[in-house]
Amino acid sequence: MGPLEGMKIIELAGIGPGPFCGMMLSDMGADVIRIDRIANAPRRPFEILARNRRSIAVDLKRPEGIELVLKLCEGADGLFEGFRPGVTERLGLGPDDCMERNPQLVYGRMTGWGQEGPIAGAAGHDINYIALAGALHGIGFAGDRPVPPLNLVGDFGGGGMLLAFGMVCGMLEASRSGQGQVIDAAMIDGTAALMAMFYGMKAAGVWKDERGVNLLDTGSHFYNTFETSDGKHICIGSIEPQFYAELLERAALDADTFGEQMNPERWPQQTEALAQVFKQKTRDEWCEIMEGTDVCFAPVLSLSEAPNHPHNVARGTFETHDGLVQPAPAPRFSRTRGEIRNNARAPGEDGREVLQDFGFSSEEVTALEASSVIGGP
């Protein structure tokens, strides 16, 4: 039983950061009910972001469908959605509508630009939000164009994770005050929060507002990635002097060539020299020399390799559920541990069960099915 056991949360199905938020909450034991569109879609277990939820498929274009969701809100602790500002209001499922039925409801809103502002209504994706927050500018090599860091920073770190944190905060406060509230989780705000350290370093004069010339952005030779002789890659993060000293020793580096560790003027030449050193051995050979030491070293593993690394195996960082390899729930709790209960369900697969759990009679559920207000596989 996870730490959120007993919490009931409604998820108006969306893409990307919304489902990630739902995964985080349901992994921790919350009963997250996913409101899907009615569709003859098969179960797709590979949709890892949709795991651990029950699904009910509802026709939200019909008043009966809207009324059904509002009734679910009456017995829920929270609801979250990921539409553009104003969409749920037009549906009749906005914060006022839902909180009128349940004043203690926590209503989470996941958007890129936020609920207000000059471009709040514009379309966008992760790459756009992190660009406007100042994050994308700093990711990439010196003299080259910015590199999108997958969609980890905006969608998931600054978006879904932020919304999950906001929902838990809101529900905790509601349990004390008896009052719900609206959570405005904007990916641009979350990305800006993730950049707090770098704005601080810039203000202190120790971070240049340029790409690829700083301590942590491939500007330095001791915090970087390198190719090995077999075409694979390793990474090092030997920032502290004692860690850097161990790097010099284990890689047999010349102290004169690699002296003055914190002199940025020497970094380009030292990076080039270190690249030549790492090209002399295979990735596995460097692992034998450095892995598990205080060099702050790791091989750069692929998605296929990472689940099989001995450390990940020992910790259970990845799990296999119904044949699908996937990241395990995180973080870990000593007493109320999260778990993977089921892979993604087909839209509407749990409709009858969900409605009965929320107090609908069998006759009411049958009538909703017969009138196609709800659907199933």
DOTORNU-82520 format. One line per field, with one value per residue (C-alpha): residue in one letter; residue number from 1; x, z negated, y negated. Coordinates in nm, 2 decimals. Each point is the difference from the previous one (the first is absolute). Layout:
DOTORNU-82520
type = [A|...]
seq = [NUM|...]
c1 = [X|...]
c3 = [Z|...]
c2 = [Y|...]
***
This chain:
DOTORNU-82520
type = [M|G|P|L|E|G|M|K|I|I|E|L|A|G|I|G|P|G|P|F|C|G|M|M|L|S|D|M|G|A|D|V|I|R|I|D|R|I|A|N|A|P|R|R|P|F|E|I|L|A|R|N|R|R|S|I|A|V|D|L|K|R|P|E|G|I|E|L|V|L|K|L|C|E|G|A|D|G|L|F|E|G|F|R|P|G|V|T|E|R|L|G|L|G|P|D|D|C|M|E|R|N|P|Q|L|V|Y|G|R|M|T|G|W|G|Q|E|G|P|I|A|G|A|A|G|H|D|I|N|Y|I|A|L|A|G|A|L|H|G|I|G|F|A|G|D|R|P|V|P|P|L|N|L|V|G|D|F|G|G|G|G|M|L|L|A|F|G|M|V|C|G|M|L|E|A|S|R|S|G|Q|G|Q|V|I|D|A|A|M|I|D|G|T|A|A|L|M|A|M|F|Y|G|M|K|A|A|G|V|W|K|D|E|R|G|V|N|L|L|D|T|G|S|H|F|Y|N|T|F|E|T|S|D|G|K|H|I|C|I|G|S|I|E|P|Q|F|Y|A|E|L|L|E|R|A|A|L|D|A|D|T|F|G|E|Q|M|N|P|E|R|W|P|Q|Q|T|E|A|L|A|Q|V|F|K|Q|K|T|R|D|E|W|C|E|I|M|E|G|T|D|V|C|F|A|P|V|L|S|L|S|E|A|P|N|H|P|H|N|V|A|R|G|T|F|E|T|H|D|G|L|V|Q|P|A|P|A|P|R|F|S|R|T|R|G|E|I|R|N|N|A|R|A|P|G|E|D|G|R|E|V|L|Q|D|F|G|F|S|S|E|E|V|T|A|L|E|A|S|S|V|I|G|G|P]
seq = [1|2|3|4|5|6|7|8|9|10|11|12|13|14|15|16|17|18|19|20|21|22|23|24|25|26|27|28|29|30|31|32|33|34|35|36|37|38|39|40|41|42|43|44|45|46|47|48|49|50|51|52|53|54|55|56|57|58|59|60|61|62|63|64|65|66|67|68|69|70|71|72|73|74|75|76|77|78|79|80|81|82|83|84|85|86|87|88|89|90|91|92|93|94|95|96|97|98|99|100|101|102|103|104|105|106|107|108|109|110|111|112|113|114|115|116|117|118|119|120|121|122|123|124|125|126|127|128|129|130|131|132|133|134|135|136|137|138|139|140|141|142|143|144|145|146|147|148|149|150|151|152|153|154|155|156|157|158|159|160|161|162|163|164|165|166|167|168|169|170|171|172|173|174|175|176|177|178|179|180|181|182|183|184|185|186|187|188|189|190|191|192|193|194|195|196|197|198|199|200|201|202|203|204|205|206|207|208|209|210|211|212|213|214|215|216|217|218|219|220|221|222|223|224|225|226|227|228|229|230|231|232|233|234|235|236|237|238|239|240|241|242|243|244|245|246|247|248|249|250|251|252|253|254|255|256|257|258|259|260|261|262|263|264|265|266|267|268|269|270|271|272|273|274|275|276|277|278|279|280|281|282|283|284|285|286|287|288|289|290|291|292|293|294|295|296|297|298|299|300|301|302|303|304|305|306|307|308|309|310|311|312|313|314|315|316|317|318|319|320|321|322|323|324|325|326|327|328|329|330|331|332|333|334|335|336|337|338|339|340|341|342|343|344|345|346|347|348|349|350|351|352|353|354|355|356|357|358|359|360|361|362|363|364|365|366|367|368|369|370|371|372|373|374|375|376|377]
c1 = [0.00|0.15|0.00|-0.29|-0.22|-0.36|0.03|-0.24|0.10|-0.17|0.23|-0.15|0.22|0.26|0.35|0.35|0.03|-0.36|0.04|0.34|-0.16|-0.26|0.27|0.18|-0.32|-0.12|0.34|-0.03|-0.33|-0.26|-0.30|0.03|-0.31|0.08|-0.28|0.06|-0.18|-0.23|0.20|0.04|0.36|0.18|0.20|0.34|0.22|0.31|-0.15|0.20|-0.12|-0.36|0.08|-0.17|-0.33|-0.35|-0.17|-0.35|-0.09|-0.25|-0.17|0.08|-0.20|-0.32|-0.15|-0.04|0.38|0.08|-0.25|0.17|0.34|-0.14|-0.15|0.34|0.15|-0.24|0.19|0.35|0.29|0.14|-0.04|0.26|-0.01|0.24|-0.21|0.05|-0.14|-0.38|-0.06|-0.14|-0.21|-0.16|-0.07|-0.16|0.29|0.19|0.11|-0.32|-0.21|0.19|0.06|-0.37|-0.06|0.29|0.15|0.29|0.11|0.35|-0.01|0.33|0.06|0.30|0.09|0.31|-0.04|-0.23|-0.35|0.06|0.25|0.04|0.05|-0.19|-0.24|0.27|0.11|0.34|0.21|0.29|0.26|-0.19|-0.06|0.36|0.12|-0.20|0.11|0.37|0.08|0.04|0.25|0.25|-0.01|0.24|0.35|0.19|-0.05|-0.28|-0.38|-0.20|-0.07|-0.35|0.05|-0.26|-0.33|0.13|0.03|-0.33|-0.25|0.12|0.23|-0.16|-0.35|-0.13|0.23|-0.10|-0.37|0.04|0.17|-0.26|-0.29|0.16|0.06|-0.36|-0.16|0.21|-0.11|-0.36|0.01|0.07|-0.21|-0.29|0.03|0.11|0.19|0.13|0.36|0.14|0.29|0.17|0.29|0.17|-0.02|0.12|0.29|0.10|0.00|0.23|0.24|0.02|0.36|0.12|-0.18|0.18|0.34|-0.05|-0.08|0.31|0.21|0.11|-0.22|0.03|-0.32|0.15|-0.03|0.27|0.25|-0.10|0.07|-0.30|-0.09|0.30|0.22|0.23|0.20|-0.08|-0.38|-0.05|-0.06|0.26|0.01|0.19|0.19|-0.30|-0.22|-0.19|0.01|0.08|-0.05|0.19|-0.10|0.33|-0.08|0.15|0.38|0.03|-0.22|0.21|0.32|-0.14|-0.09|0.36|0.13|-0.23|0.02|0.38|-0.04|0.30|-0.02|0.14|-0.24|-0.30|0.11|-0.20|-0.32|-0.22|0.16|-0.27|0.26|0.16|-0.31|-0.03|0.35|-0.04|-0.33|0.17|0.29|-0.23|-0.21|0.31|0.08|-0.35|0.02|0.28|-0.22|-0.34|-0.29|0.02|0.37|-0.06|-0.28|0.25|0.23|-0.24|-0.35|-0.08|0.28|-0.01|0.09|-0.38|-0.01|-0.27|-0.04|-0.26|-0.26|-0.28|-0.36|0.07|0.31|-0.11|-0.25|0.28|0.27|0.09|-0.07|-0.35|-0.06|0.10|-0.22|-0.29|0.01|-0.19|-0.28|-0.16|-0.38|-0.20|0.31|0.06|0.33|-0.06|0.13|-0.10|-0.21|0.21|0.08|0.01|-0.16|0.11|-0.35|-0.26|0.18|-0.14|-0.07|-0.09|-0.35|-0.09|0.11|-0.21|-0.36|-0.21|-0.23|-0.31|0.12|-0.09|-0.31|-0.26|0.23|0.10|-0.36|-0.12|0.29|-0.12|-0.36|-0.17|-0.25|0.03|-0.32|0.15|0.32|-0.20|-0.20|0.31|0.15|-0.32|-0.02|0.38|0.08|0.27|0.18|0.24|0.22]
c3 = [0.00|0.11|-0.19|0.20|-0.07|-0.04|0.22|0.29|0.29|0.34|0.31|0.31|0.25|0.19|0.13|-0.14|-0.33|-0.11|0.03|-0.17|-0.29|-0.02|0.00|-0.29|-0.21|0.08|-0.05|-0.36|-0.05|0.10|0.17|0.32|0.23|0.36|0.19|0.36|0.32|0.13|0.26|0.13|-0.11|-0.12|-0.32|0.07|-0.29|0.14|-0.10|-0.33|-0.09|-0.03|-0.24|-0.34|0.10|0.06|0.31|0.07|0.35|0.00|0.27|-0.12|0.29|-0.17|-0.31|-0.15|0.03|-0.17|-0.28|-0.05|-0.05|-0.23|-0.21|-0.01|-0.13|-0.29|-0.14|0.11|-0.17|0.32|0.37|0.26|0.37|0.26|0.25|0.12|-0.22|0.02|0.15|-0.31|-0.08|0.35|-0.07|-0.34|-0.19|-0.10|-0.36|-0.10|0.14|-0.18|-0.33|-0.02|-0.04|-0.23|-0.17|-0.13|0.35|0.11|0.37|0.18|0.34|0.22|0.28|0.17|-0.03|-0.31|-0.05|0.09|0.19|0.36|0.16|-0.25|0.27|0.26|0.09|-0.11|-0.10|-0.24|0.23|0.00|-0.37|-0.10|0.26|-0.15|-0.35|0.09|-0.03|0.37|0.06|-0.23|0.13|0.28|0.11|0.03|0.34|0.09|-0.01|-0.32|-0.04|-0.13|-0.30|0.11|-0.16|-0.35|-0.13|0.10|0.03|-0.28|-0.25|0.04|0.08|-0.12|-0.30|-0.10|0.04|-0.21|-0.27|0.02|-0.03|-0.31|-0.16|0.08|-0.13|-0.32|-0.06|0.08|-0.26|-0.26|0.12|0.16|0.30|0.35|0.24|0.36|0.08|0.30|0.11|0.30|0.17|0.06|-0.38|-0.09|0.24|-0.14|-0.35|0.12|0.12|-0.34|-0.07|0.34|-0.04|-0.34|0.15|0.28|-0.26|-0.20|0.32|0.02|0.29|0.35|0.19|0.28|0.11|-0.06|-0.18|-0.36|-0.28|0.07|0.36|0.18|-0.04|-0.24|0.07|-0.33|0.03|0.35|0.22|0.21|0.27|-0.05|0.24|0.08|0.09|-0.33|-0.26|-0.37|-0.22|-0.29|-0.26|-0.18|-0.14|-0.35|-0.03|-0.16|0.27|0.27|-0.16|0.02|0.37|0.07|-0.18|0.15|0.35|-0.03|0.10|0.02|-0.29|0.20|0.29|-0.23|-0.27|-0.09|-0.01|-0.05|0.26|0.28|0.25|-0.01|0.02|0.39|0.03|-0.29|0.13|0.33|-0.17|-0.23|0.30|0.15|-0.32|-0.02|0.36|-0.09|-0.18|0.04|-0.22|-0.19|-0.06|-0.15|-0.22|-0.14|-0.09|-0.12|-0.08|-0.37|-0.08|-0.11|0.35|0.04|0.31|0.18|0.34|0.22|0.03|0.26|-0.09|0.07|-0.22|-0.30|-0.15|0.00|-0.18|-0.32|-0.22|0.15|-0.03|-0.37|-0.08|0.21|0.18|0.29|-0.03|0.25|-0.03|0.24|0.22|0.03|-0.14|-0.16|-0.27|-0.35|-0.21|-0.16|-0.26|-0.24|-0.34|-0.28|-0.11|0.26|0.32|0.35|0.24|0.36|-0.03|0.37|0.34|0.21|0.03|0.31|0.01|-0.20|-0.12|-0.36|0.05|-0.18|-0.30|-0.04|0.01|-0.25|-0.23|0.01|-0.09|0.33|0.00|0.25|0.17|0.04|0.15|0.24|0.11|0.06|0.21|0.19|0.09|0.09|-0.26|-0.10|0.21|-0.03|0.19]
c2 = [0.00|-0.33|-0.32|-0.14|0.30|-0.11|-0.31|-0.01|-0.22|-0.06|-0.03|-0.16|0.19|-0.19|0.05|-0.03|-0.19|0.08|0.38|-0.03|-0.18|0.27|0.27|-0.17|-0.02|0.34|0.16|-0.13|0.17|-0.26|0.13|-0.20|0.03|-0.08|-0.16|0.12|-0.08|0.27|0.19|0.35|0.00|0.32|0.01|-0.13|0.12|-0.17|-0.34|0.00|-0.35|0.14|0.28|0.06|-0.17|0.11|-0.13|-0.11|-0.12|-0.29|-0.20|-0.36|-0.15|0.11|-0.17|0.35|0.05|-0.33|0.08|0.34|-0.16|-0.26|0.28|0.16|-0.32|0.01|0.30|-0.10|-0.17|-0.15|-0.05|-0.10|-0.09|-0.11|-0.20|-0.35|-0.27|-0.02|0.34|0.17|-0.31|0.03|0.37|-0.08|0.16|-0.31|-0.06|-0.18|0.28|0.28|-0.18|-0.10|0.38|0.05|-0.31|0.20|0.11|-0.08|-0.09|0.03|-0.18|0.11|-0.25|-0.12|-0.37|-0.02|-0.12|-0.36|-0.21|-0.13|0.35|0.21|0.12|0.09|0.35|0.12|0.29|0.07|-0.16|-0.33|-0.02|0.07|-0.25|-0.28|0.09|-0.03|0.37|0.10|-0.28|0.16|0.36|0.09|-0.04|-0.33|-0.16|0.23|-0.02|0.09|0.37|0.11|0.23|0.24|-0.13|0.06|-0.36|-0.15|0.28|0.22|-0.18|-0.35|0.13|0.34|0.02|-0.36|0.08|0.32|-0.20|-0.27|0.25|0.17|-0.34|-0.11|0.32|-0.02|-0.36|0.09|0.28|-0.27|-0.29|0.19|-0.23|0.09|-0.23|-0.02|0.10|-0.19|0.21|-0.16|0.17|-0.34|-0.07|0.35|-0.03|-0.33|0.15|0.28|-0.27|-0.18|0.10|-0.12|-0.34|-0.02|0.09|-0.26|-0.27|0.10|-0.04|0.36|0.11|-0.15|-0.05|0.20|0.36|0.26|-0.21|0.06|0.25|0.23|-0.05|0.17|-0.30|0.18|0.31|0.16|-0.01|0.14|0.30|0.17|0.26|0.33|0.21|0.22|-0.29|-0.01|-0.27|-0.07|-0.30|-0.15|-0.26|-0.05|-0.35|0.01|-0.01|0.35|0.15|-0.18|0.13|0.36|-0.06|-0.11|0.31|0.26|-0.13|-0.06|-0.36|-0.24|-0.25|-0.28|0.04|0.04|-0.25|-0.31|0.19|-0.31|-0.22|-0.03|-0.12|0.34|0.20|0.03|0.14|0.23|0.13|0.08|0.17|0.20|0.11|0.16|0.18|0.16|0.10|0.24|0.25|0.16|-0.10|0.33|-0.05|-0.35|0.15|0.25|-0.29|-0.26|0.13|-0.01|-0.24|-0.36|-0.12|-0.05|0.22|0.19|0.17|-0.17|0.28|0.04|0.07|0.36|0.02|-0.20|0.25|0.27|-0.20|0.18|-0.30|-0.05|0.37|0.00|-0.30|0.11|-0.33|0.16|0.26|0.24|0.01|0.22|0.02|-0.37|-0.14|-0.34|-0.24|0.10|-0.24|-0.28|-0.13|0.29|0.01|0.23|0.09|-0.10|0.10|-0.08|0.28|0.08|0.16|0.01|-0.11|-0.25|0.09|-0.03|-0.30|0.08|0.34|-0.08|-0.21|0.22|0.07|-0.37|-0.12|0.25|-0.09|-0.36|0.10|0.05|0.29|0.29|-0.13|-0.35|0.14|0.22|-0.30|-0.20|0.28|0.04|-0.36|-0.01|-0.27|0.24|0.26|0.28|0.24]
***
